[in-house]
């Protein structure tokens, strides 16, 4: 018999994600996680909010083994999709990484809950009114109440009964067990009181009490308890499902953001193809208003690209030949021809989505404690409820008080809010981060953002643009600035050196196309020379003029020294045997860097500039950006040592960088933050990734992470406090089952809605 891919052993240490179905509470997730972790060599984490299991396996375990283990626990598992063949269109399908079932399934589940809730509420309302208002209790009213309550307790509560039965069959108890028992006990006792007790007699009267009733229970019915319990909890489940769907909206938007088709140039002919058929190096056309099909480099055309959904930047970015563009961003104006650089799972959007998905499926350390508590909570509650029932009977309070208190304990103790406290906040926080171009790699990162006190900033590409630009034109006496720049620009236009490019670009921007150059000769490490408009022009370092036998005046030497002191690079320009002036170029500060440093200070962080550049250059940049502490002239290995040195001083360090030479330091830091415009090595070594190359986003990322952590802690405090306070009150008979059901439902809704407040997080604070 053929072996399927599901039966193939997984590579050692391979991590897969499985979509788990049938979970209804945190204790369900804890059971699945515990069962998976019993497999030899398997490490699993199950997230209740995202309904995803992240599993790391040895090579002796297959996907089928994992699925069978989960099914044996009483739940369903969907294995990962098989990868599409190269250049083969992919049909939309459910992904185990999706935060919710794909649109239609999630909506259908929500609509089914809504229908069940509305019908149950419609039948429950008259039952509650009849039980609460003695004046409205007509002769034989209790039998009408029974007629209305029966569909609610049986059909309305069926999801709870079904889940409880499945768990019982597998020898487990979950939150559904508590709900189902509460509804069934109250209903069955009502039947006993109606048919075998005195509650069915004509003219029976009762009122809804806030405290447990005393005496016998055979003259008292609990139909309002079963119906209200079911309706309140269905309402909680409905609002919870709707909130979870909304919480995952940001990630779903990312998943659906990419273009579906592209117009490619093949053999000089335009063809409309599925985006899945694109290959690296291929040319495709992007017309105004279209989405860019995949990551690439512009080879022809100019335009402004709206990258707001991917990077969080609200202002369109101008692009032209040589500019890098990101797939799924929108071309707003001109026609572009783009050469693909990445396709499929390698694109920036795909990597962003994958990182966000992995983060949402993970768990913060504080949540693991909550899960362990939830895993043993339900069995303990069952024992406590039984003890309360027996205790009240032994105290002689009567069966009515005993049943009321016991059922109230069952209901009020459900650990719903406890299980939702962390995953919902994490879901919303990472989703909001994705909207703003901030990728939080995992939930454990949140703890790091709370403790850091020092932020180390790489210079080139992080604090500065990483591109040399012309700063000053300093002509000698009797020389016009435009003349000096025109001759220098003509020579440097023929060179590919970064300093030459900066001068040539500056000259072109100010004066237009430079004059042609003849007899061009590059002087490696020194400069270049050539003939411009009949004049022999030399551009370069002082040594180049000395080698040519040209004396360098004191004023030029002074200007070059002043440029070096200011952290700039000075270049001499001369012709006809004399030095005629100096041009200075510099790697300019990004427009937002100074503001970013101010915001980082506002978060209680001490900024440090770390660079391999010269100390004078580093000090000049640091002074402009507002950074007091500078570590300069370090090699990549020294950057790691510098991080370790700061840590040995007792500092908790965050590192922000973008280059290959920053990867080691990013990994060594307590918190690594990579600029998404940087290299893959830097991004892979980081804990947080900023999709746009704006240092202000680093402050926003730390603020968002801390806000998410505060929300998680607030949720957990509420959930723990609720259960700790409510159980003794219910056991003491101070909380009736109806109030317990309402309080439990409200507790879960509170936790979810509190998490949704993170959607209001605004950058720039």
C-alpha positions, -999 to +999 in steps of 0.1 A: +000+000+000+013+034-009+026+057+018+009+092+019+027+124+027+008+125+060+025+092+069+060+104+060+083+110+090+089+147+096+124+161+095+140+162+130+131+194+148+105+203+121+077+226+132+042+223+118+009+239+127-024+221+130-059+237+131-077+222+161-115+219+160-140+214+189-122+233+216-145+254+238-124+266+266-088+269+279-090+235+296-097+219+262-065+235+249-046+223+280-058+187+274-047+187+238-013+202+246-007+177+274-016+147+252+006+159+224+035+165+248+033+129+259+046+117+225+083+110+226+103+141+215+072+162+208+070+198+220+035+213+215+018+246+223-020+249+218-036+283+216-073+285+225-080+318+209-064+310+175-073+273+176-039+264+164-014+238+177+023+246+171+042+213+172+079+205+170+085+169+161+114+144+160+118+124+128+100+094+143+066+112+144+043+117+114+015+141+108-009+112+110+004+104+145-003+139+156-038+139+141-047+106+156-035+117+191-056+148+189-087+129+177-082+104+205-085+133+229-119+142+215-111+170+190-104+174+153-071+183+137-064+196+102-029+189+088-010+216+069-017+221+032+006+203+008+029+228-009+020+239-044+043+228-073+065+256-087+046+279-111+013+261-104-017+283-094-028+277-058-065+273-050-076+292-019-078+268+010-080+267+048-046+271+064-037+259+098-020+292+104-052+312+099-063+328+131-099+317+124-115+294+099-116+311+065-143+338+061-173+317+053-167+291+080-162+317+107-192+336+096-214+305+094-204+295+129-211+330+142-245+331+125-254+296+139-246+309+174-266+340+168-297+320+157-294+297+187-290+327+210-320+347+197-344+317+199-331+308+234-335+345+245-370+347+231-381+316+251-361+325+282-375+360+287-411+349+296-397+322+319-376+347+338-406+372+340-429+345+353-404+334+379-395+369+390-430+385+393-454+367+416-483+389+404-480+375+369-480+339+380-514+327+369-529+293+377-507+265+362-481+291+351-453+266+360-464+242+332-461+270+306-426+278+320-417+241+316-429+242+280-409+272+271-378+261+291-375+226+277-363+237+241-338+261+257-322+235+281-322+207+255-317+224+221-302+258+231-277+242+254-269+213+231-234+225+221-225+224+259-241+190+263-224+175+233-190+188+242-194+176+278-204+141+265-174+140+242-151+149+270-167+124+294-162+097+269-125+105+270-124+107+308-121+145+310-140+174+324-140+209+309-159+242+312-187+226+291-190+200+318-198+226+344-223+244+322-240+212+311-242+199+347-256+233+359-284+233+333-293+196+336-293+195+374-315+226+376-339+212+349-341+177+363-347+189+398-375+211+384-391+180+368-388+162+401-405+191+420-432+194+394-441+157+390-432+142+424-431+172+447-456+200+453-444+225+428-469+213+402-499+221+423-523+248+410-517+283+425-480+277+433-461+309+438-424+318+438-401+348+434-366+352+421-343+354+451-309+370+454-299+346+482-302+308+484-337+298+496-340+278+528-361+246+534-371+219+510-367+222+472-396+200+462-419+230+461-395+251+441-386+250+404-353+260+388-364+264+352-352+300+351-318+289+362-314+264+333-328+289+307-309+319+319-277+300+323-279+287+287-289+321+273-263+341+291-235+317+281-247+315+245-245+353+245-210+351+259-200+326+232-215+347+205-198+380+215-166+361+221-167+346+186-175+379+170-147+396+190-122+369+181-131+372+144-126+410+146-093+404+165-080+384+136-092+409+109-057+425+105-040+392+097-068+381+074-064+414+056-027+407+051-035+372+039-059+386+013-038+416+004-017+402-024-024+406-061-041+377-078-029+383-113+001+400-130+008+414-165+042+399-175+064+407-205+074+374-221+091+375-255+081+412-258+044+403-254+022+413-225+004+384-209-021+383-180-011+354-157-018+341-123+007+356-098+016+321-086+033+315-120+058+344-116+095+335-115+125+354-102+140+377-128+108+381-149+095+415-160+060+425-152+040+457-158+021+477-131-004+502-143-018+531-123-042+518-096-030+483-097-013+463-070+023+454-074+023+416-080+054+407-060+087+421-046+110+435-072+131+464-086+118+491-109+136+490-143+115+516-161+090+543-152+083+566-122+054+567-098+043+570-062+036+538-044+011+535-015+026+510+009+004+519+039-011+484+044+023+467+045+045+493+061+021+516+079+034+547+061+005+570+052+024+590+025+030+574-009+067+568-017+082+580-049+099+553-069+119+552-102+145+530-119+165+511-093+139+515-065+128+484-046+091+478-044+071+454-022+044+431-034+008+440-026+015+477-024-005+500-048+009+519-077-009+553-076+002+571-107+027+562-134+033+530-154+061+508-140+080+479-154+094+458-125+118+429-124+108+403-098+133+396-070+112+374-048+081+353-054+057+331-034+066+323+002+098+344-001+081+378-005+081+403+022+043+401+026+045+363+030+073+365+055+054+392+074+023+371+075+042+340+086+059+359+115+026+374+127+008+341+125+036+323+145+035+351+171-003+348+175-001+310+179+025+312+206+021+318+243+036+343+268+052+328+299+024+342+320-002+323+299+014+290+306+007+294+343-029+302+335-032+272+313-018+249+340-044+263+364-072+259+339-062+223+332-069+212+369-095+238+377-126+220+364-121+187+383-114+207+415-146+228+410-166+196+406-153+183+439-159+217+455-195+219+441-203+184+455-187+194+488-209+225+490-240+205+482-232+180+509-221+207+534-254+226+531-274+195+536-253+185+567-259+220+581-296+214+578-302+243+555-325+222+533-323+208+498-333+241+481-303+260+495-279+230+488-290+227+452-288+265+446-254+268+461-240+238+444-253+248+410-240+284+415-205+271+422-206+250+390-215+279+369-196+308+385-163+289+385-160+284+347-124+295+337-135+310+304-120+345+311-087+328+323-082+310+290-090+341+269-069+366+289-037+362+270-045+349+235-071+376+227-048+404+238-019+389+218-042+384+188-053+420+188-018+434+196+000+415+169-028+423+144-026+460+152+012+458+149+008+442+114-014+471+104+014+495+115+042+476+099+055+462+132+060+424+135+063+410+170+080+376+165+066+359+196+046+365+228+077+360+250+091+392+234+065+412+253+083+405+286+116+418+271+101+452+261+091+458+297+126+453+312+149+470+287+166+502+298+192+508+270+187+509+233+217+505+210+213+520+176+233+511+145+243+542+125+243+535+088+208+527+075+192+530+109+199+564+122+212+577+089+200+571+054+230+550+045+234+570+012+261+597+007+247+631-003+263+664-012+263+688+017+284+719+010+301+736-019+331+757-006+348+775-035+382+793-032+384+830-036+375+842-071+357+809-080+319+806-086+302+778-066+283+766-097+315+765-117+332+744-091+303+720-088+298+717-126+334+706-132+334+682-103+300+668-113+312+661-148+343+641-136+323+622-109+295+613-133+319+589-149+328+572-116+308+546-097+323+553-063+296+562-036+312+596-029+314+603-067+278+593-071+268+618-043+286+647-060+273+638-095+238+636-082+241+669-063+255+686-094+227+672-116+200+682-092+213+718-090+227+725-125+211+699-148+231+675-170+269+680-166+292+687-195+309+657-212+343+645-199+372+633-220+403+614-210+388+601-178+411+583-154+401+568-121+427+570-093+419+541-069+416+553-033+425+589-043+399+603-068+396+608-105+408+632-133+397+641-168+392+669-193+361+691-191+355+720-215+392+720-224+404+721-188+423+693-170+402+687-138+412+667-108+388+657-080+400+638-049+420+636-017+449+658-007+473+630-017+460+631-053+470+668-056+504+661-040+510+633-064+501+657-093+525+683-080+498+708-071+501+728-039+472+727-015+465+762+001+460+765+038+424+775+034+416+742+016+435+722+043+415+740+069+382+734+051+390+697+048+399+694+085+367+712+095+347+688+073+364+658+090+357+673+125+320+676+115+319+640+105+318+647+068+340+637+039+358+666+021+369+663-015+392+688-032+385+701-067+411+717-090+420+726-125+448+744-144+473+734-117+455+749-087+430+737-061+398+757-066+376+746-037+362+718-016+330+697-017+317+679+014+295+648+014+279+630+042+256+601+051+227+623+062+205+618+092+171+604+085+144+631+089+127+613+118+158+600+137+161+629+162+123+627+170+127+589+173+155+593+198+134+618+218+106+593+220+129+564+230+141+586+259+105+593+268+101+555+272+128+556+298+155+542+275+191+554+272+202+555+236+237+545+225+251+549+190+271+518+178+290+520+145+321+509+127+325+544+113+352+569+124+347+584+159+344+620+145+317+609+121+299+590+148+300+619+173+287+643+147+257+621+139+251+614+175+251+651+184+226+659+156+203+630+167+205+638+204+225+607+215+251+613+242+268+579+243+288+567+213+307+534+206+326+539+173+352+521+151+340+486+159+341+455+137+310+433+135+325+409+162+332+440+183+295+449+181+286+417+198+313+423+225+299+458+230+264+444+237+279+419+261+299+447+278+267+467+284+249+437+297+277+430+322+272+465+334+237+455+345+219+470+316+190+453+297+198+460+261+177+464+229+196+466+196+183+483+165+200+474+132+196+466+095+228+451+081+245+417+079+271+431+103+243+437+128+229+402+129+252+390+157+245+420+179+207+417+173+209+380+184+231+389+214+208+417+227+180+411+251+157+425+225+166+427+188+148+451+165+155+449+128+146+475+101+126+457+075+144+476+048+176+458+059+190+423+051+173+390+057+201+380+081+192+410+104+155+403+102+159+366+111+181+375+141+157+400+155+127+398+179+108+427+164+108+437+128+099+472+115+087+469+079+094+505+071+129+520+075+118+546+100+134+546+135+102+562+149+086+528+144+110+513+170+095+535+197+060+526+184+069+489+185+081+491+221+050+511+231+027+486+214+044+456+230+042+472+264+006+481+259-002+445+249+016+432+279-003+455+302-036+443+287-026+407+292-017+413+328-049+433+334-070+405+319-053+379+340-058+399+372-095+403+364-099+366+355-081+354+387-098+379+409-132+370+395-128+333+402-112+337+436-140+361+447-170+344+430-165+308+442-166+315+479-197+338+474-215+311+455-206+285+480-219+307+508-252+310+490-247+347+483-248+342+445-278+325+428-272+304+397-289+331+375-266+358+387-236+334+385-244+327+348-247+364+340-214+372+359-195+344+342-206+355+307-198+391+315-164+382+327-155+366+294-169+394+273-150+419+295-117+402+288-123+401+251-135+437+248-106+449+270-082+433+245-100+449+216-090+483+229-056+477+215-070+484+181-071+520+192-034+521+196-020+551+177+016+555+166+036+586+174+029+588+211 
